[in-house]
Amino acid sequence: MTHDRIEAARSWATGPSRRGEIDAFIVMDVMRAANAREASGERVIHLEVGQPGSPAPRSAREAAKRAIDTGRLGYTEALGLPSLRERIALHYRERHGIEIEPDRVIVTAGSSAGFVLSFLALFDAGARVALPSPGYPCYRHILKALGCEPVVLETGPATRWMPDATMLEAAGSARPLAGLLIASPANPTGTMLEPERLEALVGACRKRNVAFISDEIYHGLTYDAPASTALAHGNDVVVINSFSKYFCMTGWRVGWMIVPPGLVRAIERLAQNLYIAPSTVSQLAALAAFEASEELEGHRRVYAANRTLLLSELPKAGFHEILPADGAFYLYTRCEHLGSDSAEVAARLLERTGVAMTPGIDFDTTRGRSFLRLSYAGSTADIEEAIARLQAFSR
């Protein structure tokens, strides 16, 4: 083998593919920096990561212990435990009054696996998929890794920071769209679609033969009005949800999808090959988590109190413009009074106050330098301390 061929082979063997050159999920970098400060003995208040401060429900933890004690934790079916799929279907009847066949329920290794499976099942390489901005960054990162083209729908005050059917039409005017992904309540804003606009978007997608994917991971975490599910507007939508947020099972990595009947087998084949099956112990714990409604509603009341406290007190620290926060457990706020680069602002606040927050550039690559995202899913005592530190810093 010639020297040039040896060097070419070495470069190919050690370098990343273009799929591996996607942007970082910045919030995880922030968490790493915050954890490093914490490891050195500093008291850090974590407002950066969107995860509940409470543990998984007691019923879920006890179910996991029982499962471990039996020692019978082999593979489940690729689509998940039949009993869990049936219970998720019942959840839609109880919460939304909608009948869902259990055969359409697919249990996944967290909502992240749901995104991968839905994108692979619905879109070929090169497909154009519309996403609102600001929005959860991993949508566009996963799409890029799969060879698809994210198409940004830039929202703003005129549309209450959520997309509408006019934006969809404009985005598909030059070249057709293959899909639209919507989250309501949204990350990072917490803003929620009105039922009428959700229905209009589903109808607009149906008219244009555009796949509609609804990320409903923050359902259950609303404070003035309940969230509407896209399933109320037809069986031809894909809904993705998780036990991570409302059910407080972030690290357990178990979620679910509701898909049209014609998509089930394609996703099953993908799931068999990519994941084999979701974690068995996590599925058994998730099944038991449905028994914990009183405990989970108590956590939601804590988030509501934290939200009220922040909306009242953050302006006293100079954060005067906070986007409409209908649900989830985030506030997305302008931070220009502290600097023109939110990444630098977040790093300075972590260093000077010990409060970790996520720069808006994670969620909006053009306007995000003017914003920070705060998670209020921790304890009220932590929120009070964070406010005190931020207000002292602003003086």
SULHUPE-V198696 format. One record per residue. N is the residue number from 1. RES is the residue in three letters. SS is DSSP state (h for helix, s for strand, l for the rest). PSI is psi as a letter, one per 20 degrees, with the letter a starting at -180 (999 if undefined). D_CENTER is the distance of its C-alpha to the mean C-alpha in whole Angstrom. Layout:
((N/RES/SS/PSI/D_CENTER) (N/RES/SS/PSI/D_CENTER))
This chain:
((1/MET/l/p/49) (2/THR/l/r/49) (3/HIS/h/g/48) (4/ASP/h/g/46) (5/ARG/h/h/44) (6/ILE/h/g/44) (7/GLU/h/h/42) (8/ALA/h/g/40) (9/ALA/h/g/39) (10/ARG/h/g/38) (11/SER/h/g/35) (12/TRP/h/h/34) (13/ALA/h/h/33) (14/THR/h/i/32) (15/GLY/l/q/30) (16/PRO/l/q/26) (17/SER/l/r/26) (18/ARG/h/h/24) (19/ARG/h/h/21) (20/GLY/h/j/21) (21/GLU/h/k/21) (22/ILE/l/r/18) (23/ASP/l/q/17) (24/ALA/l/q/15) (25/PHE/l/n/12) (26/ILE/h/h/14) (27/VAL/h/h/12) (28/MET/h/h/13) (29/ASP/h/h/17) (30/VAL/h/g/17) (31/MET/h/h/16) (32/ARG/h/g/19) (33/ALA/h/g/21) (34/ALA/h/g/21) (35/ASN/h/h/21) (36/ALA/h/g/25) (37/ARG/h/h/26) (38/GLU/h/h/25) (39/ALA/h/h/27) (40/SER/l/j/30) (41/GLY/l/i/30) (42/GLU/l/q/29) (43/ARG/l/o/27) (44/VAL/l/p/23) (45/ILE/s/o/21) (46/HIS/s/o/18) (47/LEU/l/j/16) (48/GLU/l/h/14) (49/VAL/l/p/11) (50/GLY/l/m/8) (51/GLN/l/q/10) (52/PRO/l/q/13) (53/GLY/l/i/16) (54/SER/l/q/18) (55/PRO/l/r/19) (56/ALA/l/q/18) (57/PRO/l/q/20) (58/ARG/h/g/24) (59/SER/h/h/24) (60/ALA/h/g/22) (61/ARG/h/h/23) (62/GLU/h/h/27) (63/ALA/h/h/26) (64/ALA/h/g/25) (65/LYS/h/g/28) (66/ARG/h/g/30) (67/ALA/h/g/28) (68/ILE/h/h/29) (69/ASP/h/h/32) (70/THR/h/h/33) (71/GLY/l/j/32) (72/ARG/l/n/32) (73/LEU/l/l/28) (74/GLY/l/a/29) (75/TYR/l/q/26) (76/THR/l/a/25) (77/GLU/l/q/25) (78/ALA/l/h/23) (79/LEU/l/i/21) (80/GLY/l/r/21) (81/LEU/l/p/23) (82/PRO/h/h/25) (83/SER/h/h/25) (84/LEU/h/h/22) (85/ARG/h/g/21) (86/GLU/h/h/24) (87/ARG/h/h/22) (88/ILE/h/g/19) (89/ALA/h/g/21) (90/LEU/h/h/23) (91/HIS/h/h/20) (92/TYR/h/h/20) (93/ARG/h/g/23) (94/GLU/h/g/23) (95/ARG/h/h/20) (96/HIS/h/i/21) (97/GLY/l/k/24) (98/ILE/l/p/23) (99/GLU/l/p/25) (100/ILE/l/p/23) (101/GLU/l/p/25) (102/PRO/h/h/24) (103/ASP/h/h/24) (104/ARG/h/i/21) (105/VAL/s/p/19) (106/ILE/s/p/18) (107/VAL/s/p/16) (108/THR/s/r/14) (109/ALA/l/m/14) (110/GLY/h/r/10) (111/SER/h/h/7) (112/SER/h/g/8) (113/ALA/h/h/12) (114/GLY/h/h/11) (115/PHE/h/g/10) (116/VAL/h/g/13) (117/LEU/h/g/15) (118/SER/h/g/15) (119/PHE/h/g/15) (120/LEU/h/h/18) (121/ALA/h/h/20) (122/LEU/h/h/20) (123/PHE/l/p/20) (124/ASP/l/r/23) (125/ALA/l/p/23) (126/GLY/l/i/24) (127/ALA/l/q/22) (128/ARG/s/p/21) (129/VAL/s/p/17) (130/ALA/s/p/16) (131/LEU/s/p/13) (132/PRO/s/q/13) (133/SER/s/p/14) (134/PRO/l/q/13) (135/GLY/l/r/9) (136/TYR/l/p/6) (137/PRO/h/h/9) (138/CYS/h/h/8) (139/TYR/h/g/9) (140/ARG/h/h/12) (141/HIS/h/g/13) (142/ILE/h/g/13) (143/LEU/h/g/15) (144/LYS/h/g/17) (145/ALA/h/h/18) (146/LEU/l/j/19) (147/GLY/l/j/21) (148/CYS/l/r/19) (149/GLU/s/o/20) (150/PRO/s/p/17) (151/VAL/s/o/18) (152/VAL/s/p/17) (153/LEU/s/o/18) (154/GLU/s/o/18) (155/THR/l/r/18) (156/GLY/l/a/20) (157/PRO/h/h/22) (158/ALA/h/h/24) (159/THR/h/j/21) (160/ARG/l/k/20) (161/TRP/l/k/17) (162/MET/l/q/16) (163/PRO/l/r/17) (164/ASP/l/r/20) (165/ALA/h/h/22) (166/THR/h/g/25) (167/MET/h/h/22) (168/LEU/h/g/21) (169/GLU/h/g/25) (170/ALA/h/g/26) (171/ALA/h/h/23) (172/GLY/l/j/25) (173/SER/l/h/28) (174/ALA/l/g/29) (175/ARG/l/q/28) (176/PRO/l/q/26) (177/LEU/l/q/22) (178/ALA/l/h/21) (179/GLY/s/r/18) (180/LEU/s/p/16) (181/LEU/s/p/12) (182/ILE/s/q/11) (183/ALA/s/p/8) (184/SER/l/o/10) (185/PRO/l/q/10) (186/ALA/l/q/8) (187/ASN/l/o/6) (188/PRO/l/i/9) (189/THR/l/h/12) (190/GLY/l/j/11) (191/THR/l/q/13) (192/MET/l/q/14) (193/LEU/l/p/16) (194/GLU/l/q/19) (195/PRO/h/h/20) (196/GLU/h/g/23) (197/ARG/h/h/21) (198/LEU/h/g/18) (199/GLU/h/g/21) (200/ALA/h/h/23) (201/LEU/h/g/20) (202/VAL/h/g/20) (203/GLY/h/h/24) (204/ALA/h/h/24) (205/CYS/h/g/22) (206/ARG/h/g/24) (207/LYS/h/h/27) (208/ARG/h/j/26) (209/ASN/l/l/25) (210/VAL/l/p/22) (211/ALA/s/p/19) (212/PHE/s/p/16) (213/ILE/s/p/13) (214/SER/s/o/11) (215/ASP/s/o/7) (216/GLU/l/k/8) (217/ILE/l/h/6) (218/TYR/l/j/8) (219/HIS/l/q/11) (220/GLY/l/i/14) (221/LEU/l/m/13) (222/THR/s/r/15) (223/TYR/l/i/18) (224/ASP/l/h/21) (225/ALA/l/q/20) (226/PRO/l/q/18) (227/ALA/l/q/15) (228/SER/l/q/17) (229/THR/l/q/16) (230/ALA/h/h/16) (231/LEU/h/i/19) (232/ALA/h/i/21) (233/HIS/h/j/22) (234/GLY/l/r/23) (235/ASN/l/j/22) (236/ASP/l/j/22) (237/VAL/l/r/18) (238/VAL/s/p/15) (239/VAL/s/p/13) (240/ILE/s/p/10) (241/ASN/s/a/9) (242/SER/s/r/9) (243/PHE/l/j/11) (244/SER/l/h/9) (245/LYS/l/f/9) (246/TYR/l/h/12) (247/PHE/l/i/14) (248/CYS/l/k/13) (249/MET/l/l/13) (250/THR/h/g/11) (251/GLY/h/i/14) (252/TRP/h/i/15) (253/ARG/l/m/13) (254/VAL/l/p/13) (255/GLY/s/a/11) (256/TRP/s/r/13) (257/MET/s/q/14) (258/ILE/s/p/16) (259/VAL/l/q/18) (260/PRO/l/q/22) (261/PRO/h/h/25) (262/GLY/h/i/26) (263/LEU/h/i/22) (264/VAL/h/g/23) (265/ARG/h/h/25) (266/ALA/h/g/24) (267/ILE/h/h/20) (268/GLU/h/g/22) (269/ARG/h/g/24) (270/LEU/h/g/22) (271/ALA/h/g/20) (272/GLN/h/g/24) (273/ASN/h/h/24) (274/LEU/h/h/21) (275/TYR/l/i/20) (276/ILE/l/f/23) (277/ALA/l/q/21) (278/PRO/l/r/18) (279/SER/l/p/20) (280/THR/h/g/22) (281/VAL/h/h/23) (282/SER/h/h/19) (283/GLN/h/g/19) (284/LEU/h/h/22) (285/ALA/h/g/21) (286/ALA/h/g/18) (287/LEU/h/g/21) (288/ALA/h/h/23) (289/ALA/h/h/20) (290/PHE/l/i/20) (291/GLU/l/i/24) (292/ALA/l/k/22) (293/SER/h/h/22) (294/GLU/h/g/24) (295/GLU/h/g/22) (296/LEU/h/h/19) (297/GLU/h/h/20) (298/GLY/h/h/22) (299/HIS/h/g/19) (300/ARG/h/h/17) (301/ARG/h/h/21) (302/VAL/h/g/20) (303/TYR/h/g/17) (304/ALA/h/g/19) (305/ALA/h/g/22) (306/ASN/h/g/20) (307/ARG/h/g/19) (308/THR/h/g/22) (309/LEU/h/g/24) (310/LEU/h/g/22) (311/LEU/h/h/22) (312/SER/h/h/26) (313/GLU/h/h/26) (314/LEU/h/h/24) (315/PRO/h/h/27) (316/LYS/h/i/29) (317/ALA/h/j/28) (318/GLY/l/i/28) (319/PHE/l/n/24) (320/HIS/l/h/26) (321/GLU/l/o/23) (322/ILE/s/p/20) (323/LEU/l/q/18) (324/PRO/l/p/18) (325/ALA/l/n/15) (326/ASP/l/h/16) (327/GLY/s/a/13) (328/ALA/l/b/10) (329/PHE/l/l/11) (330/TYR/s/q/11) (331/LEU/s/p/14) (332/TYR/s/o/15) (333/THR/s/q/18) (334/ARG/s/q/21) (335/CYS/l/k/23) (336/GLU/h/h/26) (337/HIS/h/i/28) (338/LEU/h/i/27) (339/GLY/l/r/27) (340/SER/l/i/27) (341/ASP/l/o/24) (342/SER/h/h/21) (343/ALA/h/g/21) (344/GLU/h/h/24) (345/VAL/h/g/24) (346/ALA/h/g/21) (347/ALA/h/h/23) (348/ARG/h/g/26) (349/LEU/h/h/24) (350/LEU/h/g/23) (351/GLU/h/g/27) (352/ARG/h/h/29) (353/THR/h/i/27) (354/GLY/l/j/25) (355/VAL/s/p/22) (356/ALA/s/p/19) (357/MET/l/r/17) (358/THR/s/p/14) (359/PRO/s/q/16) (360/GLY/h/i/15) (361/ILE/h/i/16) (362/ASP/h/h/13) (363/PHE/l/i/11) (364/ASP/l/o/15) (365/THR/l/i/17) (366/THR/l/g/20) (367/ARG/l/i/20) (368/GLY/h/i/18) (369/ARG/h/i/21) (370/SER/h/j/21) (371/PHE/s/q/18) (372/LEU/s/q/17) (373/ARG/s/p/14) (374/LEU/s/p/14) (375/SER/s/p/13) (376/TYR/l/k/15) (377/ALA/l/j/14) (378/GLY/l/a/17) (379/SER/l/q/21) (380/THR/h/h/23) (381/ALA/h/g/25) (382/ASP/h/g/23) (383/ILE/h/g/22) (384/GLU/h/g/25) (385/GLU/h/h/26) (386/ALA/h/g/24) (387/ILE/h/g/25) (388/ALA/h/g/29) (389/ARG/h/g/28) (390/LEU/h/h/26) (391/GLN/h/h/29) (392/ALA/h/h/32) (393/PHE/h/h/31) (394/SER/h/i/31) (395/ARG/l/999/34))
